[in-house]
Every structure is written in C-alpha cells, then in structure tokens.
Amino acid sequence: MDREVRAEAVAVQTSPYHLPLNKMGPQDDPEAFLELLENTAETAGWPREQWAMRLIPLLSGEAQVAA
C-alpha cells in the first residue's frame, strides 16, 4: 500500500500543470496558435474556465484586439 501512495504522489508532482508559453508573434498563424494552446491546456489538464485567462495575455495584434 505504501508503494501505491508514493506512485500517486509522483504522478501528481510530474503533471505539467504550469507550462511556460510564449507570446504570439506577428509571424504566428492565430488559428495554429489557438490550436497549440488548446492542445497544451488539454495535455496539462487545465480546467476550461482557465483557458481564456491564460490565453489573452499571450495574444498580440489583431487577435488581441478581437479578444
């Protein structure tokens, strides 16, 4: 049983909950940028209600204005 608890603790610690993300640049395709963010959010297990909060500061140009 002790090993099971340790394995769960390790799994929680290695979860990629906080990942550094780069701000969108002028050469980035907005649709591809959003798709990458969605894939990252799903992989990291971010709650959907946090996606916009994490996305908006990373946008630039027209995408930022649209948000």
C-alpha positions as CSV (number, residue, x, y, z in Angstrom):
1,M,0.0,0.0,0.0
2,D,2.8,2.4,0.8
3,R,4.2,2.0,-2.7
4,E,0.8,2.9,-4.2
5,V,0.6,6.1,-2.3
6,R,4.2,7.0,-3.4
7,A,3.4,6.3,-7.0
8,E,0.3,8.6,-6.9
9,A,2.3,11.3,-5.3
10,V,5.0,11.1,-8.0
11,A,2.3,11.2,-10.7
12,V,0.8,14.3,-9.3
13,Q,4.2,16.1,-9.0
14,T,5.2,15.4,-12.6
15,S,1.9,16.6,-14.0
16,P,2.7,19.5,-16.4
17,Y,0.1,21.9,-14.8
18,H,2.2,25.0,-15.3
19,L,3.9,25.3,-18.6
20,P,5.8,28.4,-19.9
21,L,4.1,29.7,-23.0
22,N,5.4,32.2,-25.5
23,K,3.6,35.3,-26.5
24,M,2.1,35.1,-30.0
25,G,4.4,36.9,-32.6
26,P,3.5,38.8,-35.7
27,Q,4.5,35.8,-37.9
28,D,2.3,33.3,-36.0
29,D,-0.9,32.0,-37.5
30,P,-3.7,32.8,-35.0
31,E,-5.6,29.6,-35.7
32,A,-2.4,27.4,-35.2
33,F,-1.6,29.4,-32.1
34,L,-5.0,28.7,-30.6
35,E,-4.9,25.0,-31.6
36,L,-1.5,24.7,-29.9
37,L,-2.8,26.4,-26.7
38,E,-5.8,24.1,-26.7
39,N,-3.6,21.0,-27.1
40,T,-1.3,22.3,-24.3
41,A,-4.3,23.0,-22.0
42,E,-5.8,19.6,-22.5
43,T,-2.5,17.8,-22.0
44,A,-1.7,19.8,-18.9
45,G,-5.2,19.2,-17.5
46,W,-6.1,22.9,-17.1
47,P,-9.7,23.5,-16.3
48,R,-11.6,25.0,-19.3
49,E,-12.5,28.1,-17.2
50,Q,-8.8,29.0,-17.0
51,W,-8.1,28.8,-20.7
52,A,-9.1,32.4,-21.6
53,M,-7.2,33.7,-18.6
54,R,-4.0,32.0,-19.8
55,L,-4.6,32.8,-23.5
56,I,-5.4,36.5,-23.6
57,P,-2.1,37.8,-22.2
58,L,-0.3,35.7,-24.9
59,L,-2.1,37.3,-27.9
60,S,-0.9,40.2,-29.9
61,G,-2.1,42.3,-32.9
62,E,-5.5,41.6,-34.4
63,A,-6.0,38.5,-32.2
64,Q,-5.6,40.6,-29.1
65,V,-8.0,43.2,-30.3
66,A,-10.6,40.5,-31.2
67,A,-10.3,39.0,-27.7
